[in-house]
Amino acid sequence: MDYSVKNNNIIVSAEDFSLDDTLDCGQAFRWKKIPTDFQCTYTGKFLNTPLTISQTGEKQFIFHDTTEEDFLNIWYDYFDFGTDYGELKRTFSEDETLKKACSYAGGIRLLKQDSWECLISFIISQNNNIPRIKGIIERLCNHYDGIFPTAEMLSGETPETLDYLRSGFRAKYIYDAVQKVSGGNINLKEISAMPLDTARQELRKIKGVGAKVSECVLLFGMYRTEAFPVDVWIKRVLETYYPNGFPEFQHKGIAQQYLFHYVRNLE
């Protein structure tokens, strides 16, 4: 990855990266595609820092109105520019099914998200579709003046006062997560450093957090790339292509992202 500063923009040249593949593959829900003259443009936020980013060619990107300091301290890590995805894909492509998945959406990168925002987002995602998930999260942020509220900010809410979200049964799960995190019973930073099985058990102490949600939080919110979320799509992949078990890749959670996007769009 190379970059240069031009006026108020950061111009980036990066291999193995596509905005459509990365920002529209179901791992984050605060990004919105907007019409521009570029190949594609998205606007969104991470830790309440806004960003508009455009893809201008196969390997060319513009981080609009961004300081070099923010690019290096926030966005370089968020978009995982320090990881060699070309090498990861070469390793994954030793498997025939993963080779096809990597070829289909080779621009996917794992976003290094905030663990709290990720936890609430994937609690909301249960039995839900992406447009509705985005709508609930947007209503939550709008209620708190455009920022994603911390557990402490939400600590005065109840399932009833969360009616404005129109999140249905998920409101009581959000409430439980808020109470456990704001009250100190769940420490997400400590969980992120625990052995994987222990971390899973701790996350599942939150009501509504089962196997899939805990794996998503570990993978997307804590960058535990050995975590492997299984939903209906991945279950179908495992049954069809891996009846004897999934290959033991070091970063199998990233491999899962290529498979998920591939099967969801082609089958």
Disulfide bonds with the S-S distance in Angstrom:
none
